Amino acid sequence: MEDGLLTPSLKVRRRAVTERYAEVVEGLYGGAGADAVPRASG
């Protein structure tokens, strides 16, 4: 797509999203890493 975040079949380009929004994600989780993200049980 135009901004490079989606493929023509509308799949997410995860690497591009991760690179573009790294600071936003860092701010949300405070640098806690993947271990601090709560997981759904079940």
CORTAQUI-V297049 format. One record per residue. N is the residue number from 1. RES is the residue in one letter. SS is DSSP state (a for helix, b for strand, c for the rest). OMEGA is omega in degrees with one decimal (none if undefined). D_CENTER is the distance of its C-alpha to the mean C-alpha in Angstrom with 2 decimals. Layout:
# CORTAQUI-V297049
N_RES_SS_OMEGA_D_CENTER, N_RES_SS_OMEGA_D_CENTER
This chain:
# CORTAQUI-V297049
1_M_c_-172.3_17.49, 2_E_c_-176.7_18.55, 3_D_c_175.9_15.44, 4_G_c_-178.9_14.16, 5_L_c_179.5_10.87, 6_L_b_173.6_12.89, 7_T_c_177.0_15.67, 8_P_c_178.0_19.15, 9_S_c_175.2_18.84, 10_L_c_172.2_15.78, 11_K_c_-178.6_13.37, 12_V_b_172.7_9.74, 13_R_c_-170.5_9.68, 14_R_a_-179.3_6.62, 15_R_a_179.9_8.12, 16_A_a_179.1_8.83, 17_V_a_-179.7_5.64, 18_T_a_-179.6_4.61, 19_E_a_-175.8_8.25, 20_R_a_-173.4_8.77, 21_Y_c_-178.5_6.79, 22_A_a_-178.6_7.41, 23_E_a_179.4_10.39, 24_V_a_179.9_9.22, 25_V_a_177.6_7.07, 26_E_a_179.0_10.17, 27_G_a_-179.8_12.41, 28_L_a_-174.2_11.32, 29_Y_a_175.6_11.74, 30_G_c_177.6_14.38, 31_G_c_-176.0_13.64, 32_A_c_-179.8_14.58, 33_G_c_-175.6_12.40, 34_A_a_-178.1_11.57, 35_D_a_-176.6_15.25, 36_A_a_-179.0_15.22, 37_V_c_179.9_12.89, 38_P_c_179.4_15.59, 39_R_c_177.8_16.04, 40_A_c_177.6_18.04, 41_S_c_175.2_21.52, 42_G_c_none_23.49
